[in-house]
Amino acid sequence: MNQLAHRKADVRVRILNPDGTAAARRPVRADQVSHQFLFGCGAFDAVDLMKTKDEAEQAFLRERMEKWLGLFNYGTLPFYWGRYEPEEGKPAQAETMAAARWLRGMGVQVKGHPLCWHTACAPWLLKYSNEEILRRQIERIHRDVTGYRGVVDLWDVINEVVIMPVFDRYDNAITRICKELGRVGLVREVFAAAKECNPDAVLLINDFNTGKGYEQLIGDLLEADVPIGAIGIQSHQHQGYWGKEKLNDVLERFSRFGLPIHFTENTLISGEIMPPHIVDLNDWQVDEWPSTPEGEERQAREIGEMYSILFSHPLVEAITTWDFNDGCWLKAPSGFVHEDNSEKPSYRMLKKLIHGDWETHANLVTDEEGYLSFSGFKGGYTLTAETGCADLILSENTEGTITLRA
């Protein structure tokens, strides 16, 4: 059985010339130009690109984003409350919206991350009562989900809820209200607010916890009719690649809910692996964390295996690698490119998969009545013949009539 059969669909369409006659026995080239599957990465540099006025920095970030666009069709933008609105009432809306619109113009789907989280929370919230904190959290969701509707229609609504009410590293407003409302109570409130503002949005819950605590939480939320659109799984593998066994175990356990699965934050290292005794990854603070030739080859192999396993699973709809370039979170060598934008083996590995093995290109010929049939990976196509071209969206088995444009 073909493990990727669910990623493909069959096409049978009749091709008409621009004058309306059947394009009989006509050579046609079918080229896939986009994927239905969401191949994603953090796109924070797009915000910096929209914000900077420095010409040298602009040129550098444009080069980086051009390479980014050479792989991905899905980008995550930062909405951490403390960063997005460091001063109450002054959100970074202009540059974030500009980045989101720019990405959409490049054919990229955009996700906002996150609407509610205890970490990177706005410190100015601490002066308010719990009742007022909740009111302002809901108000924030209304403002941003409504304001970005039609541009950002995927959201990590709430992040890392399993640890949220017991988080004790520092005081923060969201842990306060999560303690009071409980996990299910708070998640119900924030999801209801997001759903009200954009009923068609894909709303995710997201967590680094892949154990029974997260399973229990999702089960409780579904019993409470919380409208979860997809389960977000973080996979920051600074302490070593999970491997086939753990990947398949996580997929099996979270598949029982029957919901789409998004691997939302994937990290694989191309240098020295973080020691296993570190419990909170943020505790690993180093001056530098170099990439190595051996580590880069290892990273490429692991990227190839992990993406292949996830792409073959029918419930997985998206994979997002967190850092496009080295030197981001924890200064880790976690990117597809070095800090100077030069490509790593992992970049070439993923390009081979996304735009090689998992992309359809074919030379075809219509029959006597102008019909054309082929099987291809789901996504957008351009059909080209001597007399013109046409666009085709392949999402499920497709039949119909297409007229070529001269």
KETI-596733 format. One record per residue: residue number from 0; y, z, x of N, C-alpha, C in turn. Coordinates in steps of 0.1 Angstrom, whole numbers. Layout:
PT    k  n.north   n.up  n.east  ca.north  ca.up  ca.east  c.north   c.up  c.east
PT  NUM        Y      Z       X         Y      Z        X        Y      Z       X
...
This chain:
PT    k  n.north   n.up  n.east  ca.north  ca.up  ca.east  c.north   c.up  c.east
PT    0      -12      0       8         0      0        0       12      0       9
PT    1       22     -8       5        35     -9       13       43      4      10
PT    2       46     12      20        53     24       19       68     22      15
PT    3       73     10      17        87      7       13       88     -2       1
PT    4       77     -3      -7        78    -11      -19       89     -7     -29
PT    5       91      7     -29       101     12      -39      115      9     -34
PT    6      117      5     -22       130      1      -17      133    -14     -20
PT    7      123    -21     -25       125    -36      -27      124    -39     -42
PT    8      128    -51     -45       127    -57      -58      125    -72     -57
PT    9      120    -77     -68       117    -92      -69      129    -99     -76
PT   10      132   -111     -71       142   -119      -77      136   -132     -82
PT   11      140   -136     -94       137   -150      -98      150   -155    -106
PT   12      157   -163    -100       170   -168     -106      171   -183    -106
PT   13      178   -188    -115       180   -203     -115      194   -205    -109
PT   14      194   -214     -99       206   -217      -92      213   -230     -98
PT   15      225   -229    -102       233   -240     -107      243   -244     -97
PT   16      245   -257     -95       256   -263      -87      270   -259     -94
PT   17      281   -260     -87       294   -258      -93      297   -266    -105
PT   18      291   -278    -106       293   -286     -118      284   -283    -129
PT   19      275   -273    -128       266   -268     -139      253   -274    -139
PT   20      250   -284    -130       237   -290     -129      227   -281    -121
PT   21      215   -282    -123       205   -274     -116      204   -278    -101
PT   22      204   -268     -93       203   -271      -78      189   -273     -75
PT   23      183   -284     -78       169   -287      -76      166   -290     -62
PT   24      154   -284     -57       149   -287      -44      160   -285     -33
PT   25      168   -274     -35       180   -272      -27      177   -261     -17
PT   26      179   -263      -3       177   -252        6      188   -241       3
PT   27      184   -229       3       193   -218        0      190   -207      11
PT   28      201   -202      16       200   -190       26      203   -177      18
PT   29      194   -167      18       197   -154       12      199   -144      23
PT   30      211   -138      23       215   -128       33      219   -116      27
PT   31      212   -105      30       216    -92       25      229    -87      32
PT   32      239    -83      24       252    -79       30      255    -64      28
PT   33      247    -57      20       249    -43       17      236    -37      13
PT   34      235    -24      14       223    -16       10      226     -8      -2
PT   35      216     -6     -11       217      3      -21      215     18     -16
PT   36      206     19      -7       204     32        0      216     36       7
PT   37      219     49       7       231     54       14      228     59      28
PT   38      232     51      37       231     54       51      244     60      56
PT   39      245     73      58       258     79       60      260     86      73
PT   40      273     90      75       277     98       86      290    105      83
PT   41      293    115      90       306    121       89      317    111      93
PT   42      327    111      85       338    101       86      352    107      88
PT   43      351    119      94       364    127       96      374    119     104
PT   44      369    111     113       379    103      122      387     93     113
PT   45      382     90     102       390     81       93      403     88      89
PT   46      402    101      86       414    109       83      424    109      94
PT   47      419    112     106       428    112      118      434     98     120
PT   48      427     88     118       432     74      119      444     72     110
PT   49      442     76      98       453     75       88      465     83      91
PT   50      463     94      98       473    104      101      482    102     113
PT   51      475     97     124       482     96      137      492     85     138
PT   52      502     87     145       513     77      148      512     72     162
PT   53      503     78     170       502     74      184      494     61     185
PT   54      499     51     191       493     38      191      480     38     199
PT   55      480     45     211       468     46      219      456     53     211
PT   56      460     64     204       450     71      196      445     62     185
PT   57      454     55     178       450     46      168      440     35     173
PT   58      443     29     184       434     19      190      420     25     193
PT   59      420     37     198       408     44      201      400     47     189
PT   60      406     52     178       399     56      166      395     43     158
PT   61      403     33     159       399     20      153      386     15     159
PT   62      385     15     172       373     11      179      361     19     175
PT   63      363     32     174       352     41      170      348     38     156
PT   64      358     36     147       354     34      133      348     20     131
PT   65      352     10     139       345     -3      138      330     -2     142
PT   66      327      7     152       313      9      155      306     17     144
PT   67      313     26     138       308     34      127      304     24     116
PT   68      313     15     112       311      6      101      299     -4     105
PT   69      296     -5     118       285    -14      122      272     -8     118
PT   70      271      5     114       259     11      109      259     16      95
PT   71      270     21      90       270     30       78      277     24      66
PT   72      272     28      54       278     24       41      282     36      33
PT   73      282     48      39       284     61       32      291     71      42
PT   74      302     76      37       309     85       46      313     98      40
PT   75      312    109      47       316    123       42      330    126      48
PT   76      339    130      39       352    134       43      354    149      41
PT   77      363    155      49       364    170       49      374    175      38
PT   78      368    184      30       376    191       20      375    206      21
PT   79      372    211      33       372    225       36      385    231      31
PT   80      385    241      23       397    245       16      407    250      27
PT   81      403    258      37       412    263       47      418    252      55
PT   82      411    241      57       417    229       65      424    220      56
PT   83      419    218      44       426    208       34      439    214      29
PT   84      439    227      27       451    233       21      454    246      29
PT   85      458    245      42       461    257       50      472    265      45
PT   86      482    259      38       493    266       32      492    263      17
PT   87      492    274       9       490    273       -5      499    263     -11
PT   88      494    254     -19       502    244      -26      505    231     -18
PT   89      500    231      -5       503    219        3      490    213       9
PT   90      482    206       0       470    200        4      472    188      13
PT   91      462    184      21       463    172       29      459    160      21
PT   92      465    158      10       461    148        0      464    134       5
PT   93      475    132      11       480    119       15      470    112      25
PT   94      468    119      36       459    113       46      445    112      42
PT   95      440    122      34       426    121       29      424    110      19
PT   96      433    109      10       432     97        1      433     84       8
PT   97      442     83      18       443     71       25      430     67      32
PT   98      424     77      38       411     75       45      400     71      35
PT   99      400     78      23       390     74       13      392     60       8
PT  100      404     56       5       407     42        1      404     32      11
PT  101      407     35      24       404     26       34      388     24      36
PT  102      381     35      35       366     34       36      361     26      24
PT  103      366     29      12       361     21        0      364      6       1
PT  104      376      3       7       379    -11       10      370    -18      19
PT  105      363    -10      28       353    -15       37      339    -15      31
PT  106      338    -12      18       325    -12       11      317      1      13
PT  107      324     12      17       317     24       20      319     34       8
PT  108      307     40       3       308     51       -6      313     63       1
PT  109      320     72      -6       326     83        0      322     96      -7
PT  110      319    106       0       316    120       -5      325    130       0
PT  111      330    139      -8       338    150       -4      330    163      -1
PT  112      333    170       9       326    181       14      335    192      19
PT  113      333    204      13       328    208        0      339    213      -9
PT  114      336    215     -22       346    220      -31      347    236     -31
PT  115      335    242     -28       335    256      -28      326    261     -16
PT  116      331    269      -7       323    274        4      330    287       9
PT  117      321    296      13       327    309       18      332    308      32
PT  118      327    298      40       332    296       54      343    285      53
PT  119      352    286      62       364    277       63      372    278      50
PT  120      371    289      43       378    291       31      393    294      34
PT  121      402    291      24       416    294       26      419    309      27
PT  122      424    313      39       427    328       40      437    333      31
PT  123      446    325      26       456    330       16      450    334       3
PT  124      438    331       0       432    335      -12      429    350     -13
PT  125      428    356      -1       424    371        0      434    380      -6
PT  126      446    375      -9       457    384      -14      455    385     -30
PT  127      446    378     -35       444    378      -50      432    386     -54
PT  128      432    390     -67       421    396      -73      409    387     -75
PT  129      397    392     -77       386    383      -79      388    374     -91
PT  130      394    379    -101       396    370     -113      405    359    -110
PT  131      416    362    -102       425    351      -98      419    342     -88
PT  132      411    347     -79       404    338      -69      396    328     -77
PT  133      388    332     -87       380    323      -94      388    313    -102
PT  134      399    318    -108       408    309     -115      413    298    -106
PT  135      417    302     -94       423    292      -84      412    283     -79
PT  136      399    288     -77       388    279      -73      386    268     -83
PT  137      386    272     -96       383    262     -107      395    253    -107
PT  138      407    258    -106       419    249     -106      419    239     -94
PT  139      414    244     -83       413    235      -71      403    223     -74
PT  140      392    227     -80       382    216      -84      388    207     -94
PT  141      395    212    -104       401    203     -114      411    193    -107
PT  142      419    199     -98       429    190      -91      422    179     -83
PT  143      412    183     -75       407    173      -65      397    164     -71
PT  144      388    168     -80       379    159      -86      386    149     -95
PT  145      396    154    -102       404    145     -111      412    136    -102
PT  146      419    141     -92       428    133      -84      421    122     -76
PT  147      408    124     -72       401    114      -64      391    106     -72
PT  148      391    108     -85       381    101      -94      383     86     -92
PT  149      372     79     -91       372     65      -89      372     61     -74
PT  150      376     71     -66       376     68      -51      365     77     -44
PT  151      365     89     -48       354     99      -43      347    103     -55
PT  152      335     98     -57       327    101      -69      314    108     -65
PT  153      313    113     -53       301    121      -49      308    134     -42
PT  154      302    145     -46       308    158      -41      297    168     -38
PT  155      298    174     -26       291    187      -23      299    198     -31
PT  156      294    201     -43       302    210      -51      303    224     -45
PT  157      292    229     -40       291    242      -35      281    242     -23
PT  158      285    250     -13       278    249        0      272    262       4
PT  159      259    262       7       252    274       13      253    286       4
PT  160      248    285      -8       249    296      -18      238    307     -15
PT  161      227    303      -8       217    313       -6      222    325       2
PT  162      230    322      12       236    333       20      249    338      15
PT  163      255    331       6       269    333        2      272    348      -2
PT  164      265    354     -11       269    368      -16      265    379      -5
PT  165      257    376       5       254    386       15      260    382      28
PT  166      268    372      29       275    368       41      284    380      45
PT  167      282    385      58       290    397       62      297    396      75
PT  168      298    383      80       305    382       94      320    384      93
PT  169      326    381      82       340    384       79      342    383      64
PT  170      353    390      60       357    390       46      362    376      42
PT  171      359    372      30       364    359       25      364    359      10
PT  172      372    351       4       374    351      -11      362    347     -18
PT  173      354    337     -13       343    332      -21      331    341     -21
PT  174      328    348     -10       318    358      -10      321    369     -20
PT  175      334    373     -21       338    383      -31      334    379     -45
PT  176      338    367     -49       335    363      -63      320    360     -65
PT  177      313    356     -54       299    353      -56      291    367     -58
PT  178      295    377     -51       289    390      -53      291    395     -67
PT  179      303    392     -73       306    397      -86      299    389     -97
PT  180      299    375     -95       293    367     -105      278    364    -103
PT  181      273    366     -91       260    362      -88      259    347     -84
PT  182      248    344     -77       247    330      -73      247    320     -85
PT  183      239    322     -95       238    313     -106      251    313    -114
PT  184      257    325    -115       270    325     -123      281    317    -116
PT  185      282    318    -103       293    311      -96      290    296     -96
PT  186      277    292     -93       274    278      -93      276    272    -107
PT  187      272    279    -117       274    273     -131      289    270    -133
PT  188      298    279    -129       312    278     -131      317    265    -123
PT  189      314    264    -111       320    253     -103      314    239    -107
PT  190      301    239    -110       295    226     -114      301    222    -128
PT  191      303    232    -137       309    228     -150      323    223    -148
PT  192      331    228    -139       344    223     -137      344    209    -132
PT  193      335    206    -122       334    193     -116      329    183    -126
PT  194      319    187    -134       314    178     -144      324    174    -155
PT  195      332    184    -158       342    182     -169      352    171    -164
PT  196      356    172    -151       366    163     -146      361    149    -143
PT  197      348    148    -139       342    135     -136      328    135    -141
PT  198      325    132    -153       312    132     -159      302    123    -151
PT  199      307    112    -145       299    102     -139      297    105    -124
PT  200      303    115    -119       301    118     -104      287    123    -101
PT  201      283    121     -89       270    127      -84      274    140     -77
PT  202      269    151     -83       272    164      -79      261    171     -72
PT  203      263    175     -60       253    181      -51      254    196     -49
PT  204      243    203     -48       242    216      -42      237    213     -28
PT  205      242    221     -18       239    218       -4      236    231       3
PT  206      225    231      12       222    243       19      215    240      32
PT  207      217    249      42       208    248       54      195    256      52
PT  208      195    264      42       182    272       39      172    262      33
PT  209      161    260      39       151    251       33      138    259      29
PT  210      140    272      28       129    281       24      128    284       9
PT  211      121    294       6       118    298       -8      131    303     -15
PT  212      140    308      -7       153    312      -14      160    301     -20
PT  213      161    290     -13       167    278      -19      159    272     -31
PT  214      146    272     -29       138    267      -40      140    275     -52
PT  215      140    289     -51       142    298      -62      155    295     -69
PT  216      166    294     -60       179    292      -66      179    279     -74
PT  217      174    268     -69       174    255      -76      167    257     -89
PT  218      155    263     -89       148    266     -101      156    273    -112
PT  219      163    284    -107       171    292     -116      183    284    -121
PT  220      189    276    -113       200    268     -118      196    257    -128
PT  221      184    251    -126       180    241     -136      176    248    -149
PT  222      171    260    -148       168    268     -161      181    271    -168
PT  223      192    273    -160       205    276     -166      212    263    -170
PT  224      206    251    -169       212    239     -173      224    235    -164
PT  225      224    239    -152       234    234     -143      232    220    -139
PT  226      242    211    -141       240    196     -139      239    191    -125
PT  227      229    195    -118       227    191     -104      223    177    -103
PT  228      231    168     -96       228    154      -95      219    151     -84
PT  229      219    159     -73       210    157      -62      209    170     -54
PT  230      198    172     -47       196    183      -38      200    180     -24
PT  231      209    187     -19       214    185       -5      206    193       5
PT  232      200    187      15       193    194       25      200    192      39
PT  233      204    203      45       210    202       58      198    203      69
PT  234      200    195      79       190    195       90      196    194     103
PT  235      204    205     107       210    206      120      199    211     130
PT  236      195    201     138       183    204      147      187    206     161
PT  237      197    215     163       201    218      177      191    225     185
PT  238      181    231     178       170    238      185      157    230     186
PT  239      159    217     184       147    208      185      144    201     172
PT  240      138    190     173       134    181      162      124    188     153
PT  241      126    187     140       117    193      131      103    187     132
PT  242      102    174     134        89    168      135       83    164     121
PT  243       73    156     121        67    150      109       63    161      99
PT  244       56    171     105        50    182       96       60    189      88
PT  245       71    194      95        81    201       87       89    192      78
PT  246       92    180      82        99    170       73       91    168      61
PT  247       78    165      62        70    163       50       68    175      42
PT  248       68    187      48        67    200       41       79    202      32
PT  249       91    200      38       104    201       31      104    191      19
PT  250      101    179      22       101    168       12       91    172       0
PT  251       80    177       3        70    180       -7       75    192     -16
PT  252       80    202     -10        84    214      -17       96    211     -26
PT  253      106    203     -21       118    200      -29      116    188     -39
PT  254      106    181     -37       103    170      -46       98    175     -60
PT  255       93    187     -60        87    192      -73       98    193     -84
PT  256      111    193     -80       121    194      -90      124    180     -97
PT  257      119    169     -90       121    156      -96      135    151     -95
PT  258      144    157     -87       157    153      -85      159    145     -72
PT  259      169    136     -72       172    129      -59      174    139     -48
PT  260      170    135     -36       172    143      -24      181    136     -14
PT  261      191    143     -10       201    138        1      199    147      13
PT  262      196    141      24       197    148       37      212    147      41
PT  263      219    157      39       234    157       40      240    159      53
PT  264      233    166      62       239    170       75      228    170      85
PT  265      226    159      91       215    158      101      221    158     115
PT  266      215    165     124       219    166      138      207    165     147
PT  267      207    156     157       196    156      167      203    155     180
PT  268      199    162     190       206    164      203      200    155     214
PT  269      209    150     222       205    141      233      208    148     247
PT  270      207    161     246       209    169      259      199    181     258
PT  271      203    192     265       195    204      265      194    210     251
PT  272      182    214     247       181    220      234      186    234     234
PT  273      192    238     223       197    252      221      185    262     222
PT  274      187    273     228       175    282      229      171    287     215
PT  275      158    290     214       152    294      201      157    308     196
PT  276      162    316     205       165    330      201      179    330     193
PT  277      186    319     193       199    319      186      196    318     171
PT  278      201    328     163       199    328      149      210    320     142
PT  279      222    323     144       234    315      139      238    305     149
PT  280      237    292     146       240    282      156      254    284     161
PT  281      263    289     153       277    291      158      278    301     169
PT  282      268    309     172       268    318      183      266    311     196
PT  283      262    299     196       260    291      209      273    285     213
PT  284      280    292     222       294    287      226      293    284     241
PT  285      295    271     244       294    266      258      307    259     262
PT  286      310    258     275       321    251      279      319    235     278
PT  287      307    231     281       303    217      280      288    216     277
PT  288      284    205     270       271    203      266      268    188     269
PT  289      264    185     281       262    171      284      250    164     278
PT  290      252    151     275       241    143      272      233    139     285
PT  291      220    136     284       213    132      296      205    119     292
PT  292      202    111     302       194     99      299      181    102     293
PT  293      174    112     297       161    116      291      163    120     277
PT  294      174    128     275       177    133      261      181    122     252
PT  295      188    112     257       192    101      248      180     93     244
PT  296      170     91     252       158     84      248      150     92     238
PT  297      150    105     240       143    114      230      150    113     217
PT  298      163    114     217       171    114      205      168    101     197
PT  299      168     90     204       165     77      198      152     76     191
PT  300      142     81     198       128     82      192      128     90     180
PT  301      134    102     180       134    111      169      142    106     157
PT  302      153     99     160       161     93      149      152     82     143
PT  303      145     74     150       137     63      145      126     69     136
PT  304      119     80     140       109     86      132      114     92     120
PT  305      124    101     122       129    108      110      135     99      99
PT  306      143     89     103       148     80       93      137     72      86
PT  307      127     68      94       115     61       88      108     69      77
PT  308      106     82      81        99     91       71      108     93      58
PT  309      120     95      60       129     98       49      131     85      40
PT  310      133     73      47       135     61       39      122     57      31
PT  311      111     61      36        98     58       29       96     67      17
PT  312      103     78      16       101     87        5      109     83      -8
PT  313      102     82     -19       109     76      -31      120     85     -37
PT  314      121     98     -34       132    106      -40      144    107     -31
PT  315      142    103     -18       154    103       -9      163     92     -11
PT  316      176     95     -14       186     85      -17      196     83      -6
PT  317      197     93       3       208     93       13      204    101      25
PT  318      208     96      36       207    103       49      221    103      56
PT  319      226    114      59       239    115       66      237    123      79
PT  320      240    116      90       241    122      103      255    128     104
PT  321      256    141     109       268    148      108      279    143     118
PT  322      275    141     131       285    137      141      282    123     145
PT  323      292    114     145       291    100      150      292    100     165
PT  324      300    109     170       302    109      185      299    122     191
PT  325      296    123     203       293    135      210      305    144     211
PT  326      303    157     213       314    166      215      321    171     203
PT  327      315    170     191       321    175      179      317    190     177
PT  328      310    193     166       306    207      163      298    213     175
PT  329      302    224     180       296    231      191      296    224     204
PT  330      304    213     205       304    204      216      291    197     219
PT  331      283    196     209       269    191      211      269    176     214
PT  332      259    172     222       257    158      224      248    152     213
PT  333      255    151     201       248    149      189      251    135     182
PT  334      259    127     189       264    115      183      255    103     186
PT  335      259     92     179       254     79      182      262     71     193
PT  336      274     77     196       281     72      207      286     83     215
PT  337      289     80     228       295     91      237      309     93     233
PT  338      316    103     239       329    106      236      339     95     239
PT  339      335     85     248       344     74      251      340     62     242
PT  340      332     64     232       328     54      222      317     44     227
PT  341      312     46     239       301     37      243      288     41     236
PT  342      280     31     233       269     33      224      257     40     232
PT  343      250     48     224       238     55      230      226     47     224
PT  344      214     50     230       202     44      225      199     46     210
PT  345      204     58     205       202     61      191      210     52     182
PT  346      221     47     187       229     37      179      221     25     178
PT  347      216     20     189       208      7      188      196      9     180
PT  348      189     20     181       177     23      173      180     22     158
PT  349      191     29     154       194     29      140      199     16     135
PT  350      206      8     143       210     -5      139      198    -14     137
PT  351      188    -13     146       176    -21      145      169    -18     131
PT  352      169     -5     127       163     -2      114      171     -7     102
PT  353      184     -2     102       192     -5       90      195    -20      89
PT  354      199    -27     100       203    -40       99      193    -50     105
PT  355      181    -45     106       170    -53      111      158    -52     103
PT  356      150    -42     105       137    -40       98      139    -38      83
PT  357      150    -32      79       152    -28       65      163    -37      58
PT  358      165    -49      63       174    -58       57      167    -71      55
PT  359      171    -78      44       164    -91       41      173   -103      44
PT  360      167   -112      51       174   -125       53      163   -136      53
PT  361      166   -146      45       155   -156       43      160   -170      40
PT  362      153   -180      46       156   -194       42      146   -198      31
PT  363      152   -202      20       144   -205        8      147   -219       3
PT  364      139   -224      -6       141   -237      -13      139   -235     -28
PT  365      148   -240     -36       146   -240      -50      136   -250     -55
PT  366      130   -247     -67       120   -257      -72      127   -268     -79
PT  367      118   -276     -86       124   -288      -93      134   -285    -104
PT  368      133   -273    -109       143   -269     -120      154   -260    -115
PT  369      154   -258    -102       165   -250      -96      162   -235     -95
PT  370      149   -231     -97       146   -217      -96      143   -213     -82
PT  371      147   -200     -79       145   -195      -66      138   -181     -68
PT  372      128   -178     -59       121   -165      -60      120   -159     -46
PT  373      123   -146     -45       120   -139      -33      120   -124     -35
PT  374      115   -116     -26       115   -102      -27      123    -96     -15
PT  375      132    -86     -18       141    -82       -8      144    -67     -10
PT  376      150    -61       1       155    -47        0      167    -47     -10
PT  377      167    -36     -18       178    -35      -28      191    -34     -21
PT  378      201    -41     -28       215    -41      -22      222    -54     -27
PT  379      232    -57     -20       240    -69      -23      236    -81     -14
PT  380      237    -93     -20       233   -105      -12      243   -116     -14
PT  381      244   -125      -4       251   -137       -5      240   -148      -5
PT  382      241   -157     -15       232   -169      -15      241   -181     -11
PT  383      236   -189      -1       244   -200        4      236   -213       4
PT  384      242   -223      -2       236   -237       -2      247   -247       2
PT  385      243   -259       4       253   -269        8      264   -271      -2
PT  386      261   -268     -15       272   -271      -25      280   -258     -28
PT  387      277   -247     -22       285   -235      -25      277   -222     -22
PT  388      283   -211     -27       276   -198      -24      278   -189     -37
PT  389      271   -179     -37       271   -169      -49      267   -156     -44
PT  390      271   -145     -52       268   -132      -49      257   -127     -58
PT  391      248   -118     -53       237   -113      -61      236    -98     -58
PT  392      234    -90     -68       231    -75      -67      217    -73     -71
PT  393      209    -69     -61       195    -66      -63      192    -51     -64
PT  394      191    -46     -76       188    -32      -78      174    -29     -84
PT  395      170    -37     -93       157    -37      -98      153    -52     -99
PT  396      141    -55    -104       136    -68     -105      147    -76    -113
PT  397      151    -88    -107       162    -95     -112      159   -109    -117
PT  398      163   -112    -129       162   -126     -134      175   -131    -140
PT  399      177   -144    -141       189   -148     -146      193   -162    -141
PT  400      206   -165    -143       212   -178     -138      224   -175    -130
PT  401      225   -181    -118       236   -180     -109      243   -193    -107
PT  402      256   -194    -108       263   -206     -105      270   -205     -92
PT  403      268   -215     -83       274   -214      -70      289   -217     -71
PT  404      296   -211     -62       310   -213      -61      312   -224     -50
PT  405      321   -234     -53       323   -245      -44      330   -240     -31
